[in-house]
Amino acid sequence: MSKSVFSTIRALWGAAKCFSGLLFLVFCSTTVLAAQYIGHNLDGHTLIVQTDKGAVHFTPLSDAAVDVEFRALHAKRFDSYAIDPNVGTSAYSLEDSDNTLLFQGQSLQVRVTKAPFNVAFYGNQNLLLSHESGFFQYEGLRGIRFGLGEDEKLIAGGQRVLGMDRRGYRLPLYNKTHWGYTTESNQMYFGLPALLSSKGYGLIFDNAAKGAMDLGASESDVLQFEAIAGRNAYIVVAGLSDNKVDYSKLIQNFTAITGRQPMPPAWAFGNFASRFGYRSEQQVRDVVKKYQTLDIPLDSVVLDLYWFGPEMQGYMGNLDWDRANWPTAETMIQDFKEKGIQTVVITEPFILKSSSNWQSAVDYKALATDMSGKHPRVFDMFFGTAGLVDVFSEQGQNWFWQKYQNIFSDGVAGIWGDLGEPEVHPENTLHATGTANEVHNAYGHQWAKTLWDNHLKDYPEERLFLLMRSGFVGSQRYGMIPWTGDVSRSWGGLKPQVELTLQMGMLGLAYTHSDLGGFGGGDDSFDKEMYIRWLQYGVFQPIYRPHAFDSIPSEPIFHDKQTQDILRQWIKLRYQLFPYNYTLAYKNSTSGLPLMRPVLFAEPDNPDLFDEKNSYLWGDAFFVHPVTDPDVNRVNTRLPLGIWFDYWSKRVFKGQQALDVKVSLETLPLFVKAGSFIPYSQITEPLSLHRGDALDIHYFHHPEVAKAKGQLYEDDGKTRNSLANGQYQLTQFESEYDAGKLSISLIPEGNGFATLPETRTISFTIHNLDIAQVSNIKLVQEQKETQINAEAMGNNAITFSFSWQNQTSKLEIISSHKELQQ
């Protein structure tokens, strides 16, 4: 008997008892056998392998992904939460030899060994992973065991603060609040039963029940998923190109199965005014006015729980305006909209007995019940005595949506879904589809689905903004925008934010972001430097939303003039980068690629970069290293592969080298990759009013970059199906450089949209090109040539402008060029 077999049996059995639902290791005198193969058949595209313990179903979801489900004899069936319902199945070929079934698509091959029964997965003939002992299923525990490679590294588990490589950890699979976390957390708000491996595969344990994911913690060479109940299934996704790991392709294949994020409304990329919390209509009006007076851009206000009650406790579940403090809320919302400012309100799934909606929820049978299935499960929590909306039941969904319909009819533009782990979820609570522990990790996911489906039905033309802190694999397909929970307002709270967003983004949840400035806990005194550093970092995270307890204002407008002056420029930079950021959103919606990316993307063959958690890529063009320590005037960083421009000085550096970067309170290490096209906006008005009349395109030229590409995606910023209906313009930028001649092409694609300006001014800036060396600039449009005069800018750059009618255009710049600056 092997040591791993013995330890597993001892841990899971607790006694020498075998249950009827077992597909696991069975002892023989000389061999260890997982299950005995009986036969197989094809049912449509699904390969069904019969064993003496049950059936294993292999369903191809794409040429690079397979869903594998074990159906024990006489076991209950469970639906998938992870798989996008719009995903179909793919046809795989099947070869049957004496002892092997080879089930293969273009990018993924499944090899089933009949005796001894085993399953292995290959990508382009490279072994990705295989069963160690396969599925197991007992009363109260089920799961799957795989082998781990010796040098294999794992991005896994979603929100945790453990480092980028999660190998060697045992991770609870139970979404849970972690108040005031800093530099370490093994269990948080949004755990994901999924991983990406340095070997080039993704793996999802498609089970939302309470469980654990053991990544070589108990046994160094074994990966084990386990849960108390639920769907005993997993999904394998391959991501190789030319027999090498391709993380971009892996993420594309992963999100093709779990779903991709719909385009958020344009205003979601602007500045939020948010705190816990605004207590009256007049207070919020004063805040908006102050932002405008101080010339700090603003796109939305977020109303915490005081919108439905005057106190923190006793009012949760009212889901309607406290008219004493919000007498003309609908008028306020409309007044804000006319200024381009949207309103977001918080909601929670808990209905207090003291709320105005308690009896309505009870009468409608909208609440999860006690174990009798007849009465609401009532429990005490911080906010009062409450019940929980059963988002898994039709009654719960319908009742909840009626309340949201009233909210949207008031003009609210976005919903904040809080406490959706759920924060309190007694084990002896019964939902329509199972007990609390059986469905716990899918609660936020199902809540988001309820909102998405109903909003799509009632508001088919409008994009949904949905801020939530808990969900499951695939929650992004319902427009969910997660945040990293109640982080400590401290340097320790700032430090893990890059890691948290990178981990979530790699597994599909690309809009994960933090409460900028920190939420609560820590020192109650204002740490000016920490606050500035956090909000600077926020310019290069998916959502820009300062938020905190109101003991220290979260908004820069309430701090000293130096803080305001520094952050005004950073927030305006966020707005100027809107065309670039919105293009990243387009790429995420069409390919699944996150906005924030590990530096590993730049050097996938460098295993040392797998662990990098202090710096990252913002799209393809920017390299960012936030300042996360106090009293810093220099930062040690390492530039990835490529040639990079210091954003501030425009000095040029070769990548793959360590740099000691000088910083001030106004700057952090920020670099732009040579060959990048950065589209800027010349205005910083609210983004819901953005038209793109004037664009400022920057190209970072270097003679060692012979060819480069970029994109600019534009639509009206609000129509839900603009992508699907072709109501957009996607401008392709292409450059070629050879022997002093730089050619840049602008190639628009798509059908355009109603608010697309017919003619606009393009201001073009080319960096690393001296005006004295430029002998000629020519613009070719519709076979007409126009000479253009350029002007010199500082830091060795030229700029020029021309009128553009959204047609294919080509710029030709003739120059001699200086050698590489170093």
MILO-963583 format. One line per 8 residues: number of its first residue (from 1); for each residue x, y, z of C-alpha. Coordinates in steps of 0.1 Angstrom, whole numbers. Example, Ala and Ser with C-alpha at 12.3 -4.5 7.8 and 13.67 -1.06 7.14 Angstrom:
BEGIN
1	123 -45 78  137 -11 71 .
# end
This chain:
BEGIN
1	0 0 0  14 34 -9  18 61 17  -5 85 -2  -33 59 -5  -31 50 32  -32 86 43  -61 94 21 .
9	-81 64 33  -73 72 69  -83 108 66  -115 103 46  -129 71 60  -121 74 97  -129 37 97  -127 8 73 .
17	-161 14 58  -168 17 21  -199 35 9  -219 25 -22  -212 57 -41  -174 51 -41  -152 57 -71  -119 56 -54 .
25	-91 32 -45  -101 -3 -37  -76 -26 -21  -65 -59 -36  -37 -81 -25  -12 -67 -49  -28 -38 -68  -46 -6 -61 .
33	-76 -1 -84  -97 31 -87  -126 14 -104  -132 -13 -129  -140 -3 -165  -171 -20 -178  -178 -2 -211  -184 30 -229 .
41	-207 47 -254  -212 81 -271  -243 101 -263  -242 130 -287  -208 145 -282  -204 131 -247  -183 101 -240  -198 80 -211 .
49	-175 55 -195  -193 30 -173  -175 16 -143  -186 -7 -114  -189 24 -92  -208 46 -116  -205 65 -148  -179 92 -158 .
57	-192 116 -184  -167 135 -206  -184 164 -223  -163 186 -247  -171 222 -242  -147 235 -268  -116 222 -287  -96 231 -256 .
65	-120 223 -227  -137 192 -213  -163 189 -185  -158 156 -165  -186 145 -142  -188 114 -120  -223 102 -115  -223 77 -87 .
73	-249 50 -87  -283 63 -76  -268 98 -68  -286 131 -70  -278 152 -101  -266 188 -97  -264 216 -123  -233 234 -132 .
81	-227 270 -119  -193 275 -136  -203 267 -172  -219 295 -192  -253 283 -203  -247 297 -238  -217 273 -243  -225 243 -265 .
89	-206 211 -270  -179 202 -294  -173 171 -314  -142 151 -304  -129 120 -322  -128 87 -303  -102 60 -308  -107 27 -289 .
97	-77 4 -285  -73 -27 -263  -67 -7 -231  -71 29 -240  -98 54 -251  -84 84 -268  -109 112 -269  -95 143 -286 .
105	-102 177 -298  -78 201 -316  -61 214 -285  -69 189 -258  -67 151 -256  -83 128 -230  -67 94 -224  -87 69 -205 .
113	-69 38 -194  -92 9 -189  -72 -12 -165  -61 0 -141  -88 27 -146  -72 62 -150  -77 95 -168  -50 118 -181 .
121	-51 150 -202  -27 161 -229  -23 193 -248  -5 188 -281  8 155 -268  22 172 -237  9 157 -204  -10 184 -186 .
129	-24 165 -156  -38 131 -146  -58 115 -119  -37 104 -89  -65 82 -77  -95 99 -93  -129 106 -79  -140 97 -44 .
137	-175 99 -30  -187 91 5  -216 102 26  -207 138 35  -176 141 14  -168 139 -23  -141 151 -47  -112 144 -69 .
145	-74 138 -66  -48 147 -92  -11 144 -93  12 175 -92  44 180 -111  76 186 -91  81 222 -103  45 230 -109 .
153	33 264 -98  -4 273 -92  -25 305 -95  -54 294 -74  -83 301 -51  -93 336 -60  -92 361 -31  -65 351 -7 .
161	-33 369 4  -7 342 3  16 351 -26  11 344 -63  21 308 -62  -5 290 -40  12 256 -42  16 241 -7 .
169	-16 256 8  -49 241 18  -76 266 10  -111 266 25  -138 268 0  -163 288 19  -168 325 12  -163 345 44 .
177	-158 380 57  -123 389 67  -126 423 84  -95 445 84  -72 421 67  -36 431 58  -7 410 44  -21 375 50 .
185	-54 358 45  -63 322 37  -101 328 35  -119 358 22  -150 371 5  -146 356 -30  -129 322 -30  -128 304 -63 .
193	-125 265 -67  -103 270 -97  -66 273 -107  -42 279 -135  -10 259 -137  24 268 -149  21 236 -171  -5 253 -192 .
201	-38 241 -180  -68 254 -161  -89 234 -137  -123 241 -121  -140 221 -94  -175 228 -105  -191 225 -70  -205 254 -49 .
209	-208 235 -16  -186 240 14  -152 223 9  -115 227 5  -88 228 -22  -56 211 -11  -27 223 -33  -1 199 -22 .
217	-4 209 15  -13 175 29  6 155 3  32 174 -17  25 157 -50  -13 156 -47  -39 182 -57  -72 174 -40 .
225	-106 191 -43  -133 182 -18  -168 192 -8  -195 180 15  -221 176 -13  -229 189 -47  -217 182 -83  -188 159 -84 .
233	-173 173 -115  -144 193 -129  -134 212 -160  -100 210 -177  -89 238 -200  -58 237 -221  -37 267 -230  -6 259 -251 .
241	9 275 -282  37 258 -300  40 234 -271  46 263 -247  25 277 -220  4 306 -234  -13 324 -205  -33 347 -228 .
249	-46 317 -247  -53 298 -215  -74 327 -201  -92 331 -234  -101 294 -234  -110 295 -197  -134 324 -201  -149 310 -233 .
257	-163 283 -210  -172 303 -179  -184 334 -197  -170 369 -204  -177 402 -188  -202 424 -206  -190 459 -214  -196 481 -183 .
265	-212 515 -188  -186 541 -197  -191 560 -165  -179 530 -145  -143 540 -155  -146 574 -138  -142 586 -103  -167 575 -76 .
273	-177 595 -45  -183 568 -19  -182 564 18  -199 546 47  -219 566 44  -238 596 32  -266 603 56  -288 628 37 .
281	-297 641 3  -283 675 12  -249 660 22  -246 642 -11  -255 674 -30  -229 693 -11  -203 666 -19  -210 667 -57 .
289	-208 705 -56  -175 705 -38  -160 681 -64  -171 705 -91  -158 736 -73  -124 720 -68  -122 708 -104  -119 672 -96 .
297	-137 650 -121  -166 629 -108  -189 603 -125  -209 587 -98  -220 588 -61  -225 556 -41  -251 556 -13  -245 532 16 .
305	-272 519 39  -283 553 53  -304 558 21  -331 535 36  -327 543 73  -312 569 97  -292 544 117  -268 515 110 .
313	-291 489 127  -327 482 124  -336 492 88  -319 467 65  -344 453 41  -365 485 37  -351 489 2  -368 523 -1 .
321	-359 559 7  -358 573 42  -379 603 33  -369 622 64  -334 625 51  -339 620 14  -371 640 7  -366 645 -30 .
329	-343 616 -39  -357 611 -74  -351 648 -82  -316 646 -68  -308 616 -90  -321 635 -121  -302 666 -112  -270 646 -110 .
337	-277 628 -143  -280 662 -160  -244 668 -148  -233 634 -161  -232 619 -126  -248 586 -119  -262 572 -86  -255 537 -72 .
345	-273 524 -41  -265 496 -17  -287 466 -12  -284 435 9  -301 401 9  -310 402 46  -346 414 55  -348 424 91 .
353	-380 416 111  -380 453 120  -380 464 83  -410 475 63  -407 446 40  -406 417 65  -442 407 63  -443 410 25 .
361	-413 387 22  -428 362 46  -462 362 28  -445 358 -6  -424 329 7  -393 348 -5  -371 338 24  -349 308 30 .
369	-366 285 55  -358 264 86  -354 226 80  -391 221 80  -393 240 48  -423 259 61  -411 288 81  -384 315 75 .
377	-351 308 91  -347 337 115  -313 345 130  -295 374 148  -268 394 130  -251 427 137  -279 447 119  -308 430 138 .
385	-329 399 136  -333 388 100  -341 363 73  -323 357 41  -338 361 6  -338 327 -11  -323 337 -45  -325 301 -55 .
393	-363 300 -54  -386 315 -80  -406 332 -52  -374 348 -38  -362 359 -72  -395 375 -82  -400 392 -48  -365 406 -48 .
401	-368 419 -84  -400 437 -76  -380 458 -51  -352 464 -76  -378 475 -102  -388 503 -78  -352 513 -73  -344 515 -110 .
409	-376 534 -117  -363 561 -94  -334 566 -119  -307 547 -100  -280 536 -125  -262 509 -105  -266 484 -78  -242 476 -50 .
417	-249 441 -36  -233 438 -2  -229 409 23  -234 383 -4  -211 356 9  -237 355 26  -221 372 57  -244 352 80 .
425	-256 318 67  -266 293 94  -260 257 85  -296 247 93  -310 270 66  -328 255 37  -329 269 1  -349 258 -28 .
433	-319 238 -42  -303 226 -10  -290 234 24  -269 265 33  -236 245 31  -246 230 -2  -252 263 -20  -232 288 1 .
441	-205 296 -24  -230 302 -52  -252 326 -33  -237 358 -46  -234 342 -81  -272 334 -81  -280 368 -68  -261 384 -96 .
449	-278 361 -121  -312 371 -108  -304 408 -112  -288 403 -147  -316 381 -161  -344 404 -149  -326 436 -158  -320 422 -193 .
457	-357 415 -196  -370 448 -183  -342 471 -195  -328 454 -227  -310 484 -240  -292 495 -208  -260 482 -193  -261 470 -158 .
465	-235 482 -132  -234 456 -105  -209 459 -76  -207 428 -55  -181 412 -32  -189 375 -35  -196 349 -62  -184 319 -80 .
473	-164 309 -111  -182 326 -140  -199 353 -121  -183 378 -145  -208 368 -172  -236 385 -152  -217 418 -151  -204 414 -116 .
481	-177 439 -105  -161 426 -73  -141 444 -47  -117 431 -22  -138 436 9  -132 454 42  -95 460 39  -75 476 67 .
489	-69 513 62  -32 509 65  0 503 45  -5 466 53  -39 468 36  -25 484 5  3 459 0  -17 428 -11 .
497	-41 446 -35  -20 439 -66  -19 402 -58  -57 401 -51  -66 417 -84  -41 397 -104  -54 364 -90  -90 372 -96 .
505	-84 386 -131  -65 355 -142  -96 334 -132  -121 356 -151  -131 383 -125  -111 411 -142  -128 441 -125  -118 432 -90 .
513	-106 463 -72  -101 477 -37  -116 504 -16  -91 531 -24  -75 545 7  -86 514 28  -119 508 44  -115 507 82 .
521	-95 494 111  -59 505 116  -51 539 130  -80 564 132  -56 592 123  -53 602 86  -21 589 70  -17 613 42 .
529	11 596 24  -6 562 25  -38 577 12  -21 594 -17  -2 563 -27  -33 542 -27  -52 566 -48  -23 569 -72 .
537	-23 531 -76  -60 532 -82  -56 551 -115  -42 517 -128  -68 494 -113  -101 485 -129  -125 507 -109  -116 540 -92 .
545	-136 541 -60  -123 556 -28  -144 542 1  -141 541 39  -158 547 72  -166 583 75  -144 588 106  -118 598 80 .
553	-132 611 47  -126 588 17  -129 617 -8  -99 638 -16  -120 670 -16  -120 669 22  -83 668 27  -56 695 26 .
561	-46 714 -5  -15 695 -13  -34 662 -13  -61 677 -35  -35 691 -59  -16 659 -63  -47 637 -66  -65 661 -90 .
569	-38 654 -115  -39 617 -110  -77 615 -113  -75 637 -144  -49 612 -158  -75 585 -152  -100 604 -173  -74 612 -200 .
577	-67 575 -202  -103 566 -207  -100 557 -244  -71 533 -236  -89 519 -205  -122 514 -225  -102 496 -251  -89 472 -224 .
585	-126 467 -214  -134 457 -250  -105 433 -251  -117 418 -218  -152 414 -231  -141 397 -263  -112 376 -251  -113 375 -213 .
593	-79 391 -209  -77 410 -176  -70 447 -175  -43 441 -148  -19 414 -159  10 397 -142  45 406 -156  47 369 -165 .
601	27 379 -196  57 397 -209  81 368 -202  61 335 -200  93 314 -201  107 331 -170  95 309 -140  108 335 -115 .
609	82 360 -126  53 337 -116  58 349 -80  59 386 -88  32 404 -68  45 440 -64  44 451 -100  22 444 -130 .
617	11 453 -165  -18 476 -172  -29 462 -206  0 457 -229  15 492 -228  20 501 -191  43 487 -165  33 498 -130 .
625	50 494 -96  29 509 -68  46 525 -38  34 505 -8  58 516 19  61 549 38  89 574 35  100 561 1 .
633	120 582 -24  134 552 -44  119 520 -55  137 489 -67  119 473 -96  126 451 -126  115 460 -161  101 431 -182 .
641	113 421 -216  111 449 -241  121 486 -244  105 509 -220  100 547 -216  99 562 -181  65 579 -182  76 610 -164 .
649	110 617 -180  106 598 -212  140 583 -208  144 549 -226  155 517 -209  160 482 -221  140 456 -202  150 425 -182 .
657	170 447 -159  167 459 -123  162 496 -118  165 519 -88  137 544 -96  136 578 -80  101 588 -69  85 617 -52 .
665	51 620 -35  38 630 -69  51 600 -88  54 562 -87  74 539 -111  55 540 -143  68 529 -177  53 527 -213 .
673	65 500 -237  81 510 -269  58 504 -298  27 513 -278  -2 534 -291  -19 552 -262  -51 570 -271  -59 598 -246 .
681	-89 620 -242  -82 658 -242  -111 665 -218  -119 653 -183  -157 658 -182  -180 630 -168  -175 599 -190  -212 594 -196 .
689	-209 627 -217  -178 615 -235  -180 619 -273  -145 615 -285  -145 648 -305  -109 653 -299  -84 625 -295  -48 627 -285 .
697	-28 597 -298  7 590 -285  30 566 -301  62 556 -283  86 551 -311  119 533 -310  141 522 -340  145 487 -326 .
705	107 482 -329  102 475 -366  65 468 -364  38 476 -338  0 475 -334  -26 491 -312  -64 496 -310  -90 521 -300 .
713	-125 509 -292  -154 533 -292  -191 530 -287  -219 551 -271  -209 539 -237  -244 528 -226  -261 504 -251  -261 469 -238 .
721	-256 450 -272  -234 475 -290  -207 448 -295  -231 421 -307  -249 445 -330  -217 460 -345  -226 495 -331  -190 505 -325 .
729	-158 517 -342  -126 498 -336  -96 517 -350  -65 496 -357  -32 513 -354  -2 499 -373  33 511 -375  64 501 -395 .
737	98 515 -392  127 510 -416  158 531 -424  145 563 -411  109 560 -425  81 556 -400  47 547 -414  16 547 -392 .
745	-18 536 -404  -53 542 -389  -78 516 -400  -114 520 -387  -136 489 -385  -173 484 -374  -205 500 -383  -201 531 -361 .
753	-227 544 -336  -252 572 -334  -230 596 -313  -198 590 -332  -185 624 -345  -183 625 -383  -152 647 -381  -128 651 -353 .
761	-94 665 -347  -66 640 -341  -36 653 -322  -7 629 -328  24 628 -306  54 607 -314  79 602 -286  116 596 -290 .
769	118 616 -323  136 650 -325  120 677 -346  154 686 -360  157 651 -375  122 651 -392  125 661 -429  89 654 -440 .
777	55 643 -427  28 632 -451  -8 623 -445  -26 601 -471  -64 599 -470  -86 587 -498  -55 588 -521  -49 624 -513 .
785	-16 635 -499  -13 664 -474  19 678 -460  18 683 -422  39 706 -401  50 693 -367  60 711 -336  86 702 -310 .
793	76 690 -276  98 685 -246  116 652 -239  125 646 -275  90 644 -291  70 659 -319  33 667 -322  10 675 -351 .
801	-28 676 -357  -51 668 -386  -88 664 -393  -101 629 -395  -134 616 -409  -131 581 -396  -115 568 -428  -84 547 -434 .
809	-54 570 -432  -17 567 -434  11 589 -419  46 588 -433  74 604 -413  109 606 -428  137 611 -403  171 601 -391 .
817	171 588 -356  193 589 -325  208 558 -310  190 542 -281  190 564 -250  201 546 -218 .
# end
